[in-house]
Amino acid sequence: MLNIGAHISIAGGYENAAKNAFDIGANTFQFFTRNPRGGKARALDRDDIEKTEKFFEENGIKNILAHAPYTLNMASNNESTREFASEIFRKDLDILNEIPCNLYNFHPGSYTKDTLEIGTSRIVDILNSQIKEDDDTFILLETMSGKGSEIGRSFEELKEIIDRVNLKDKMGVCFDTCHVYCAGYDIVNDLDSVMTEFDKVIGLDRLKAIHLNDTQNDFNTNKDRHAKIGEGFIGNEAIIRFINHETIRNLPILLETPNELDGYRKEIEFLRDNYKY
């Protein structure tokens, strides 16, 4: 079965989010741990968590993904920004240790006025200071489009971070189709070679989740503008090949397309109709 979901708000609680996901035909979903531009996380409610766990078990929902706020920038040259990132990262992991969520994704960050090497070192320092042996969550670096000074535009940049993390058994990658295509990896015309390169550089065992998005910008433009499935430069044919690829088909796939719930429902129906397994 295709493990497919979308971005769902947890404003009404985790159980409500799970029900909203199930209602649109999803068997997984993604949520922001807090407002994507920053702010406080939702307070833990033990009753809500227990009901959520029960709903997951009864309806086959698993491998949900928590997304860190966009304001989390471990690579920043601003000390207070890095301190905020470190604090929020640890608080998020503490929350995820308490709820039925086993994947946590974040954008590696932007080094702004410094260098890639300095920015990478800052990310590694925070990860090594904040990840604990007893954390239950896989921590995923997201592949990025390469705009500005953001880190993660290449598989090699992600590998450099992972290789320097002490508890690297807890590290993985979330593969974003829009970002990867705009970063110069041709998943439209040469998907096999892209996935072979990913395996060679990082290792397919580290690939834990997919952000499935079309793109408003063409190949190798280093832009980050998501499009609805089939309405961008990737297109339906390439997306169908992607979800059926042997390296992808058993992974949780999360839609981040510009949609409300009904739009996600239609995309999920389309993807399920074109899934071969």
C-alpha positions as protocol buffer text, in pm:
chain_id: "A"
residue {
  index: 1
  type: MET
  ca { x: 0 y: 0 z: 0 }
}
residue {
  index: 2
  type: LEU
  ca { x: 116 y: 351 z: -80 }
}
residue {
  index: 3
  type: ASN
  ca { x: 221 y: 528 z: 239 }
}
residue {
  index: 4
  type: ILE
  ca { x: 89 y: 873 z: 151 }
}
residue {
  index: 5
  type: GLY
  ca { x: -17 y: 1180 z: 346 }
}
residue {
  index: 6
  type: ALA
  ca { x: -10 y: 1557 z: 357 }
}
residue {
  index: 7
  type: HIS
  ca { x: 59 y: 1851 z: 583 }
}
residue {
  index: 8
  type: ILE
  ca { x: -209 y: 1865 z: 855 }
}
residue {
  index: 9
  type: SER
  ca { x: -263 y: 2126 z: 1125 }
}
residue {
  index: 10
  type: ILE
  ca { x: -250 y: 2011 z: 1489 }
}
residue {
  index: 11
  type: ALA
  ca { x: -440 y: 2319 z: 1611 }
}
residue {
  index: 12
  type: GLY
  ca { x: -727 y: 2096 z: 1724 }
}
residue {
  index: 13
  type: GLY
  ca { x: -502 y: 1832 z: 1878 }
}
residue {
  index: 14
  type: TYR
  ca { x: -311 y: 1529 z: 1749 }
}
residue {
  index: 15
  type: GLU
  ca { x: -614 y: 1301 z: 1740 }
}
residue {
  index: 16
  type: ASN
  ca { x: -807 y: 1557 z: 1535 }
}
residue {
  index: 17
  type: ALA
  ca { x: -514 y: 1588 z: 1296 }
}
residue {
  index: 18
  type: ALA
  ca { x: -501 y: 1211 z: 1256 }
}
residue {
  index: 19
  type: LYS
  ca { x: -875 y: 1201 z: 1181 }
}
residue {
  index: 20
  type: ASN
  ca { x: -838 y: 1480 z: 924 }
}
residue {
  index: 21
  type: ALA
  ca { x: -558 y: 1284 z: 758 }
}
residue {
  index: 22
  type: PHE
  ca { x: -763 y: 965 z: 754 }
}
residue {
  index: 23
  type: ASP
  ca { x: -1062 y: 1152 z: 609 }
}
residue {
  index: 24
  type: ILE
  ca { x: -862 y: 1256 z: 301 }
}
residue {
  index: 25
  type: GLY
  ca { x: -738 y: 903 z: 240 }
}
residue {
  index: 26
  type: ALA
  ca { x: -400 y: 941 z: 408 }
}
residue {
  index: 27
  type: ASN
  ca { x: -225 y: 680 z: 622 }
}
residue {
  index: 28
  type: THR
  ca { x: 46 y: 919 z: 738 }
}
residue {
  index: 29
  type: PHE
  ca { x: 79 y: 1296 z: 780 }
}
residue {
  index: 30
  type: GLN
  ca { x: 317 y: 1580 z: 855 }
}
residue {
  index: 31
  type: PHE
  ca { x: 269 y: 1860 z: 1107 }
}
residue {
  index: 32
  type: PHE
  ca { x: 460 y: 2162 z: 1231 }
}
residue {
  index: 33
  type: THR
  ca { x: 581 y: 2124 z: 1588 }
}
residue {
  index: 34
  type: ARG
  ca { x: 493 y: 2491 z: 1641 }
}
residue {
  index: 35
  type: ASN
  ca { x: 406 y: 2793 z: 1427 }
}
residue {
  index: 36
  type: PRO
  ca { x: 636 y: 2764 z: 1121 }
}
residue {
  index: 37
  type: ARG
  ca { x: 756 y: 3121 z: 1180 }
}
residue {
  index: 38
  type: GLY
  ca { x: 829 y: 3050 z: 1547 }
}
residue {
  index: 39
  type: GLY
  ca { x: 627 y: 3053 z: 1868 }
}
residue {
  index: 40
  type: LYS
  ca { x: 528 y: 2810 z: 2137 }
}
residue {
  index: 41
  type: ALA
  ca { x: 460 y: 2443 z: 2081 }
}
residue {
  index: 42
  type: ARG
  ca { x: 122 y: 2293 z: 2157 }
}
residue {
  index: 43
  type: ALA
  ca { x: 101 y: 2186 z: 2523 }
}
residue {
  index: 44
  type: LEU
  ca { x: 105 y: 1810 z: 2572 }
}
residue {
  index: 45
  type: ASP
  ca { x: -232 y: 1660 z: 2659 }
}
residue {
  index: 46
  type: ARG
  ca { x: -199 y: 1303 z: 2788 }
}
residue {
  index: 47
  type: ASP
  ca { x: -562 y: 1219 z: 2704 }
}
residue {
  index: 48
  type: ASP
  ca { x: -517 y: 1347 z: 2348 }
}
residue {
  index: 49
  type: ILE
  ca { x: -196 y: 1146 z: 2310 }
}
residue {
  index: 50
  type: GLU
  ca { x: -361 y: 825 z: 2429 }
}
residue {
  index: 51
  type: LYS
  ca { x: -656 y: 875 z: 2194 }
}
residue {
  index: 52
  type: THR
  ca { x: -415 y: 950 z: 1910 }
}
residue {
  index: 53
  type: GLU
  ca { x: -218 y: 632 z: 1974 }
}
residue {
  index: 54
  type: LYS
  ca { x: -540 y: 431 z: 1973 }
}
residue {
  index: 55
  type: PHE
  ca { x: -658 y: 593 z: 1648 }
}
residue {
  index: 56
  type: PHE
  ca { x: -321 y: 522 z: 1486 }
}
residue {
  index: 57
  type: GLU
  ca { x: -338 y: 157 z: 1586 }
}
residue {
  index: 58
  type: GLU
  ca { x: -699 y: 111 z: 1470 }
}
residue {
  index: 59
  type: ASN
  ca { x: -648 y: 283 z: 1134 }
}
residue {
  index: 60
  type: GLY
  ca { x: -296 y: 186 z: 1032 }
}
residue {
  index: 61
  type: ILE
  ca { x: -142 y: 531 z: 1059 }
}
residue {
  index: 62
  type: LYS
  ca { x: 234 y: 524 z: 1111 }
}
residue {
  index: 63
  type: ASN
  ca { x: 557 y: 701 z: 1028 }
}
residue {
  index: 64
  type: ILE
  ca { x: 422 y: 1052 z: 1080 }
}
residue {
  index: 65
  type: LEU
  ca { x: 667 y: 1336 z: 1038 }
}
residue {
  index: 66
  type: ALA
  ca { x: 712 y: 1647 z: 1251 }
}
residue {
  index: 67
  type: HIS
  ca { x: 853 y: 1953 z: 1074 }
}
residue {
  index: 68
  type: ALA
  ca { x: 1064 y: 2209 z: 1261 }
}
residue {
  index: 69
  type: PRO
  ca { x: 977 y: 2579 z: 1221 }
}
residue {
  index: 70
  type: TYR
  ca { x: 1140 y: 2762 z: 932 }
}
residue {
  index: 71
  type: THR
  ca { x: 1299 y: 3004 z: 1178 }
}
residue {
  index: 72
  type: LEU
  ca { x: 1525 y: 2727 z: 1309 }
}
residue {
  index: 73
  type: ASN
  ca { x: 1864 y: 2813 z: 1159 }
}
residue {
  index: 74
  type: MET
  ca { x: 2152 y: 2626 z: 1316 }
}
residue {
  index: 75
  type: ALA
  ca { x: 2402 y: 2765 z: 1062 }
}
residue {
  index: 76
  type: SER
  ca { x: 2334 y: 3134 z: 1123 }
}
residue {
  index: 77
  type: ASN
  ca { x: 2616 y: 3377 z: 1195 }
}
residue {
  index: 78
  type: ASN
  ca { x: 2388 y: 3538 z: 1454 }
}
residue {
  index: 79
  type: GLU
  ca { x: 2455 y: 3389 z: 1796 }
}
residue {
  index: 80
  type: SER
  ca { x: 2105 y: 3452 z: 1932 }
}
residue {
  index: 81
  type: THR
  ca { x: 1955 y: 3283 z: 1624 }
}
residue {
  index: 82
  type: ARG
  ca { x: 2171 y: 2978 z: 1685 }
}
residue {
  index: 83
  type: GLU
  ca { x: 2079 y: 2973 z: 2054 }
}
residue {
  index: 84
  type: PHE
  ca { x: 1710 y: 2984 z: 1958 }
}
residue {
  index: 85
  type: ALA
  ca { x: 1762 y: 2700 z: 1710 }
}
residue {
  index: 86
  type: SER
  ca { x: 1941 y: 2486 z: 1968 }
}
residue {
  index: 87
  type: GLU
  ca { x: 1673 y: 2547 z: 2231 }
}
residue {
  index: 88
  type: ILE
  ca { x: 1378 y: 2480 z: 1998 }
}
residue {
  index: 89
  type: PHE
  ca { x: 1544 y: 2171 z: 1853 }
}
residue {
  index: 90
  type: ARG
  ca { x: 1587 y: 2016 z: 2198 }
}
residue {
  index: 91
  type: LYS
  ca { x: 1237 y: 2114 z: 2312 }
}
residue {
  index: 92
  type: ASP
  ca { x: 1089 y: 1961 z: 1998 }
}
residue {
  index: 93
  type: LEU
  ca { x: 1272 y: 1633 z: 2053 }
}
residue {
  index: 94
  type: ASP
  ca { x: 1145 y: 1623 z: 2412 }
}
residue {
  index: 95
  type: ILE
  ca { x: 788 y: 1663 z: 2283 }
}
residue {
  index: 96
  type: LEU
  ca { x: 835 y: 1397 z: 2016 }
}
residue {
  index: 97
  type: ASN
  ca { x: 962 y: 1152 z: 2275 }
}
residue {
  index: 98
  type: GLU
  ca { x: 614 y: 1175 z: 2430 }
}
residue {
  index: 99
  type: ILE
  ca { x: 391 y: 1141 z: 2123 }
}
residue {
  index: 100
  type: PRO
  ca { x: 359 y: 869 z: 1855 }
}
residue {
  index: 101
  type: CYS
  ca { x: 592 y: 1036 z: 1605 }
}
residue {
  index: 102
  type: ASN
  ca { x: 918 y: 884 z: 1487 }
}
residue {
  index: 103
  type: LEU
  ca { x: 1045 y: 1134 z: 1228 }
}
residue {
  index: 104
  type: TYR
  ca { x: 1160 y: 1496 z: 1274 }
}
residue {
  index: 105
  type: ASN
  ca { x: 1258 y: 1702 z: 972 }
}
residue {
  index: 106
  type: PHE
  ca { x: 1439 y: 2035 z: 958 }
}
residue {
  index: 107
  type: HIS
  ca { x: 1604 y: 2263 z: 703 }
}
residue {
  index: 108
  type: PRO
  ca { x: 1979 y: 2251 z: 774 }
}
residue {
  index: 109
  type: GLY
  ca { x: 2010 y: 2629 z: 769 }
}
residue {
  index: 110
  type: SER
  ca { x: 2181 y: 2922 z: 593 }
}
residue {
  index: 111
  type: TYR
  ca { x: 2531 y: 3046 z: 669 }
}
residue {
  index: 112
  type: THR
  ca { x: 2447 y: 3401 z: 548 }
}
residue {
  index: 113
  type: LYS
  ca { x: 2765 y: 3612 z: 566 }
}
residue {
  index: 114
  type: ASP
  ca { x: 3003 y: 3328 z: 653 }
}
residue {
  index: 115
  type: THR
  ca { x: 3110 y: 3015 z: 462 }
}
residue {
  index: 116
  type: LEU
  ca { x: 2968 y: 2671 z: 397 }
}
residue {
  index: 117
  type: GLU
  ca { x: 3237 y: 2518 z: 618 }
}
residue {
  index: 118
  type: ILE
  ca { x: 3157 y: 2746 z: 911 }
}
residue {
  index: 119
  type: GLY
  ca { x: 2782 y: 2696 z: 872 }
}
residue {
  index: 120
  type: THR
  ca { x: 2823 y: 2319 z: 857 }
}
residue {
  index: 121
  type: SER
  ca { x: 3035 y: 2318 z: 1171 }
}
residue {
  index: 122
  type: ARG
  ca { x: 2771 y: 2518 z: 1356 }
}
residue {
  index: 123
  type: ILE
  ca { x: 2500 y: 2269 z: 1259 }
}
residue {
  index: 124
  type: VAL
  ca { x: 2715 y: 1975 z: 1370 }
}
residue {
  index: 125
  type: ASP
  ca { x: 2798 y: 2143 z: 1701 }
}
residue {
  index: 126
  type: ILE
  ca { x: 2429 y: 2190 z: 1786 }
}
residue {
  index: 127
  type: LEU
  ca { x: 2333 y: 1839 z: 1679 }
}
residue {
  index: 128
  type: ASN
  ca { x: 2612 y: 1689 z: 1888 }
}
residue {
  index: 129
  type: SER
  ca { x: 2520 y: 1896 z: 2191 }
}
residue {
  index: 130
  type: GLN
  ca { x: 2146 y: 1830 z: 2177 }
}
residue {
  index: 131
  type: ILE
  ca { x: 2082 y: 1478 z: 2044 }
}
residue {
  index: 132
  type: LYS
  ca { x: 2057 y: 1225 z: 2325 }
}
residue {
  index: 133
  type: GLU
  ca { x: 2109 y: 850 z: 2320 }
}
residue {
  index: 134
  type: ASP
  ca { x: 1754 y: 788 z: 2446 }
}
residue {
  index: 135
  type: ASP
  ca { x: 1578 y: 1005 z: 2185 }
}
residue {
  index: 136
  type: ASP
  ca { x: 1315 y: 798 z: 2003 }
}
residue {
  index: 137
  type: THR
  ca { x: 1304 y: 1004 z: 1684 }
}
residue {
  index: 138
  type: PHE
  ca { x: 1493 y: 987 z: 1355 }
}
residue {
  index: 139
  type: ILE
  ca { x: 1629 y: 1335 z: 1280 }
}
residue {
  index: 140
  type: LEU
  ca { x: 1604 y: 1416 z: 911 }
}
residue {
  index: 141
  type: LEU
  ca { x: 1802 y: 1671 z: 713 }
}
residue {
  index: 142
  type: GLU
  ca { x: 1592 y: 1801 z: 424 }
}
residue {
  index: 143
  type: THR
  ca { x: 1735 y: 1826 z: 73 }
}
residue {
  index: 144
  type: MET
  ca { x: 1727 y: 2192 z: -29 }
}
residue {
  index: 145
  type: SER
  ca { x: 1699 y: 2384 z: -357 }
}
residue {
  index: 146
  type: GLY
  ca { x: 2016 y: 2586 z: -302 }
}
residue {
  index: 147
  type: LYS
  ca { x: 1879 y: 2939 z: -288 }
}
residue {
  index: 148
  type: GLY
  ca { x: 2108 y: 3193 z: -129 }
}
residue {
  index: 149
  type: SER
  ca { x: 2347 y: 3046 z: 126 }
}
residue {
  index: 150
  type: GLU
  ca { x: 2130 y: 2755 z: 242 }
}
residue {
  index: 151
  type: ILE
  ca { x: 2305 y: 2429 z: 317 }
}
residue {
  index: 152
  type: GLY
  ca { x: 2178 y: 2101 z: 172 }
}
residue {
  index: 153
  type: ARG
  ca { x: 2170 y: 2177 z: -200 }
}
residue {
  index: 154
  type: SER
  ca { x: 2383 y: 1869 z: -268 }
}
residue {
  index: 155
  type: PHE
  ca { x: 2393 y: 1518 z: -131 }
}
residue {
  index: 156
  type: GLU
  ca { x: 2756 y: 1581 z: -37 }
}
residue {
  index: 157
  type: GLU
  ca { x: 2661 y: 1873 z: 189 }
}
residue {
  index: 158
  type: LEU
  ca { x: 2415 y: 1653 z: 378 }
}
residue {
  index: 159
  type: LYS
  ca { x: 2668 y: 1370 z: 402 }
}
residue {
  index: 160
  type: GLU
  ca { x: 2924 y: 1607 z: 555 }
}
residue {
  index: 161
  type: ILE
  ca { x: 2682 y: 1687 z: 838 }
}
residue {
  index: 162
  type: ILE
  ca { x: 2579 y: 1326 z: 900 }
}
residue {
  index: 163
  type: ASP
  ca { x: 2939 y: 1200 z: 900 }
}
residue {
  index: 164
  type: ARG
  ca { x: 3031 y: 1443 z: 1178 }
}
residue {
  index: 165
  type: VAL
  ca { x: 2735 y: 1371 z: 1407 }
}
residue {
  index: 166
  type: ASN
  ca { x: 2831 y: 1150 z: 1701 }
}
residue {
  index: 167
  type: LEU
  ca { x: 2497 y: 967 z: 1719 }
}
residue {
  index: 168
  type: LYS
  ca { x: 2470 y: 927 z: 1344 }
}
residue {
  index: 169
  type: ASP
  ca { x: 2249 y: 618 z: 1380 }
}
residue {
  index: 170
  type: LYS
  ca { x: 1970 y: 866 z: 1459 }
}
residue {
  index: 171
  type: MET
  ca { x: 2026 y: 1070 z: 1142 }
}
residue {
  index: 172
  type: GLY
  ca { x: 1844 y: 1042 z: 810 }
}
residue {
  index: 173
  type: VAL
  ca { x: 1729 y: 1244 z: 507 }
}
residue {
  index: 174
  type: CYS
  ca { x: 1396 y: 1376 z: 383 }
}
residue {
  index: 175
  type: PHE
  ca { x: 1403 y: 1396 z: 2 }
}
residue {
  index: 176
  type: ASP
  ca { x: 1204 y: 1690 z: -137 }
}
residue {
  index: 177
  type: THR
  ca { x: 1124 y: 1649 z: -507 }
}
residue {
  index: 178
  type: CYS
  ca { x: 1081 y: 2021 z: -576 }
}
residue {
  index: 179
  type: HIS
  ca { x: 1404 y: 2110 z: -398 }
}
residue {
  index: 180
  type: VAL
  ca { x: 1610 y: 1831 z: -553 }
}
residue {
  index: 181
  type: TYR
  ca { x: 1497 y: 1906 z: -908 }
}
residue {
  index: 182
  type: CYS
  ca { x: 1564 y: 2279 z: -869 }
}
residue {
  index: 183
  type: ALA
  ca { x: 1904 y: 2199 z: -714 }
}
residue {
  index: 184
  type: GLY
  ca { x: 2008 y: 2024 z: -1036 }
}
residue {
  index: 185
  type: TYR
  ca { x: 1922 y: 1658 z: -982 }
}
residue {
  index: 186
  type: ASP
  ca { x: 1720 y: 1545 z: -1285 }
}
residue {
  index: 187
  type: ILE
  ca { x: 1451 y: 1324 z: -1136 }
}
residue {
  index: 188
  type: VAL
  ca { x: 1236 y: 1385 z: -1447 }
}
residue {
  index: 189
  type: ASN
  ca { x: 1466 y: 1241 z: -1712 }
}
residue {
  index: 190
  type: ASP
  ca { x: 1718 y: 1035 z: -1515 }
}
residue {
  index: 191
  type: LEU
  ca { x: 1568 y: 923 z: -1184 }
}
residue {
  index: 192
  type: ASP
  ca { x: 1770 y: 602 z: -1172 }
}
residue {
  index: 193
  type: SER
  ca { x: 2099 y: 792 z: -1184 }
}
residue {
  index: 194
  type: VAL
  ca { x: 1985 y: 1038 z: -915 }
}
residue {
  index: 195
  type: MET
  ca { x: 1891 y: 760 z: -676 }
}
residue {
  index: 196
  type: THR
  ca { x: 2212 y: 572 z: -755 }
}
residue {
  index: 197
  type: GLU
  ca { x: 2407 y: 887 z: -670 }
}
residue {
  index: 198
  type: PHE
  ca { x: 2211 y: 932 z: -347 }
}
residue {
  index: 199
  type: ASP
  ca { x: 2295 y: 576 z: -249 }
}
residue {
  index: 200
  type: LYS
  ca { x: 2662 y: 622 z: -336 }
}
residue {
  index: 201
  type: VAL
  ca { x: 2699 y: 950 z: -146 }
}
residue {
  index: 202
  type: ILE
  ca { x: 2463 y: 914 z: 152 }
}
residue {
  index: 203
  type: GLY
  ca { x: 2319 y: 562 z: 140 }
}
residue {
  index: 204
  type: LEU
  ca { x: 1959 y: 460 z: 79 }
}
residue {
  index: 205
  type: ASP
  ca { x: 1940 y: 332 z: 435 }
}
residue {
  index: 206
  type: ARG
  ca { x: 1939 y: 698 z: 544 }
}
residue {
  index: 207
  type: LEU
  ca { x: 1642 y: 788 z: 321 }
}
residue {
  index: 208
  type: LYS
  ca { x: 1347 y: 797 z: 562 }
}
residue {
  index: 209
  type: ALA
  ca { x: 1079 y: 1022 z: 408 }
}
residue {
  index: 210
  type: ILE
  ca { x: 970 y: 1204 z: 93 }
}
residue {
  index: 211
  type: HIS
  ca { x: 826 y: 1551 z: 41 }
}
residue {
  index: 212
  type: LEU
  ca { x: 633 y: 1509 z: -283 }
}
residue {
  index: 213
  type: ASN
  ca { x: 588 y: 1840 z: -461 }
}
residue {
  index: 214
  type: ASP
  ca { x: 579 y: 1970 z: -814 }
}
residue {
  index: 215
  type: THR
  ca { x: 770 y: 2293 z: -878 }
}
residue {
  index: 216
  type: GLN
  ca { x: 686 y: 2634 z: -1019 }
}
residue {
  index: 217
  type: ASN
  ca { x: 1048 y: 2675 z: -1132 }
}
residue {
  index: 218
  type: ASP
  ca { x: 1247 y: 2484 z: -1389 }
}
residue {
  index: 219
  type: PHE
  ca { x: 1542 y: 2248 z: -1350 }
}
residue {
  index: 220
  type: ASN
  ca { x: 1859 y: 2374 z: -1178 }
}
residue {
  index: 221
  type: THR
  ca { x: 1719 y: 2719 z: -1097 }
}
residue {
  index: 222
  type: ASN
  ca { x: 1787 y: 2697 z: -720 }
}
residue {
  index: 223
  type: LYS
  ca { x: 1436 y: 2824 z: -649 }
}
residue {
  index: 224
  type: ASP
  ca { x: 1189 y: 2695 z: -388 }
}
residue {
  index: 225
  type: ARG
  ca { x: 830 y: 2740 z: -505 }
}
residue {
  index: 226
  type: HIS
  ca { x: 611 y: 2433 z: -471 }
}
residue {
  index: 227
  type: ALA
  ca { x: 335 y: 2355 z: -721 }
}
residue {
  index: 228
  type: LYS
  ca { x: 38 y: 2120 z: -713 }
}
residue {
  index: 229
  type: ILE
  ca { x: 97 y: 1771 z: -847 }
}
residue {
  index: 230
  type: GLY
  ca { x: 106 y: 1779 z: -1228 }
}
residue {
  index: 231
  type: GLU
  ca { x: 94 y: 2159 z: -1248 }
}
residue {
  index: 232
  type: GLY
  ca { x: 467 y: 2231 z: -1253 }
}
residue {
  index: 233
  type: PHE
  ca { x: 791 y: 2150 z: -1431 }
}
residue {
  index: 234
  type: ILE
  ca { x: 816 y: 1797 z: -1291 }
}
residue {
  index: 235
  type: GLY
  ca { x: 476 y: 1685 z: -1419 }
}
residue {
  index: 236
  type: ASN
  ca { x: 248 y: 1387 z: -1365 }
}
residue {
  index: 237
  type: GLU
  ca { x: 447 y: 1130 z: -1562 }
}
residue {
  index: 238
  type: ALA
  ca { x: 768 y: 1189 z: -1369 }
}
residue {
  index: 239
  type: ILE
  ca { x: 584 y: 1196 z: -1036 }
}
residue {
  index: 240
  type: ILE
  ca { x: 416 y: 863 z: -1112 }
}
residue {
  index: 241
  type: ARG
  ca { x: 754 y: 711 z: -1202 }
}
residue {
  index: 242
  type: PHE
  ca { x: 896 y: 852 z: -881 }
}
residue {
  index: 243
  type: ILE
  ca { x: 639 y: 705 z: -639 }
}
residue {
  index: 244
  type: ASN
  ca { x: 672 y: 366 z: -810 }
}
residue {
  index: 245
  type: HIS
  ca { x: 1051 y: 362 z: -805 }
}
residue {
  index: 246
  type: GLU
  ca { x: 1196 y: 73 z: -607 }
}
residue {
  index: 247
  type: THR
  ca { x: 1390 y: 307 z: -377 }
}
residue {
  index: 248
  type: ILE
  ca { x: 1082 y: 515 z: -291 }
}
residue {
  index: 249
  type: ARG
  ca { x: 774 y: 298 z: -277 }
}
residue {
  index: 250
  type: ASN
  ca { x: 802 y: 180 z: 85 }
}
residue {
  index: 251
  type: LEU
  ca { x: 873 y: 524 z: 232 }
}
residue {
  index: 252
  type: PRO
  ca { x: 627 y: 772 z: 389 }
}
residue {
  index: 253
  type: ILE
  ca { x: 539 y: 1031 z: 124 }
}
residue {
  index: 254
  type: LEU
  ca { x: 415 y: 1372 z: 241 }
}
residue {
  index: 255
  type: LEU
  ca { x: 249 y: 1628 z: 15 }
}
residue {
  index: 256
  type: GLU
  ca { x: 348 y: 1991 z: 69 }
}
residue {
  index: 257
  type: THR
  ca { x: 162 y: 2125 z: -232 }
}
residue {
  index: 258
  type: PRO
  ca { x: -31 y: 2457 z: -209 }
}
residue {
  index: 259
  type: ASN
  ca { x: -361 y: 2297 z: -111 }
}
residue {
  index: 260
  type: GLU
  ca { x: -636 y: 2278 z: 146 }
}
residue {
  index: 261
  type: LEU
  ca { x: -761 y: 1938 z: 265 }
}
residue {
  index: 262
  type: ASP
  ca { x: -988 y: 1880 z: -36 }
}
residue {
  index: 263
  type: GLY
  ca { x: -701 y: 1947 z: -275 }
}
residue {
  index: 264
  type: TYR
  ca { x: -482 y: 1701 z: -86 }
}
residue {
  index: 265
  type: ARG
  ca { x: -764 y: 1445 z: -107 }
}
residue {
  index: 266
  type: LYS
  ca { x: -772 y: 1472 z: -486 }
}
residue {
  index: 267
  type: GLU
  ca { x: -395 y: 1440 z: -512 }
}
residue {
  index: 268
  type: ILE
  ca { x: -391 y: 1136 z: -284 }
}
residue {
  index: 269
  type: GLU
  ca { x: -664 y: 972 z: -494 }
}
residue {
  index: 270
  type: PHE
  ca { x: -464 y: 1040 z: -811 }
}
residue {
  index: 271
  type: LEU
  ca { x: -144 y: 899 z: -664 }
}
residue {
  index: 272
  type: ARG
  ca { x: -316 y: 588 z: -527 }
}
residue {
  index: 273
  type: ASP
  ca { x: -481 y: 529 z: -866 }
}
residue {
  index: 274
  type: ASN
  ca { x: -138 y: 537 z: -1031 }
}
residue {
  index: 275
  type: TYR
  ca { x: 50 y: 329 z: -774 }
}
residue {
  index: 276
  type: LYS
  ca { x: 136 y: -18 z: -905 }
}
residue {
  index: 277
  type: TYR
  ca { x: 207 y: -210 z: -585 }
}
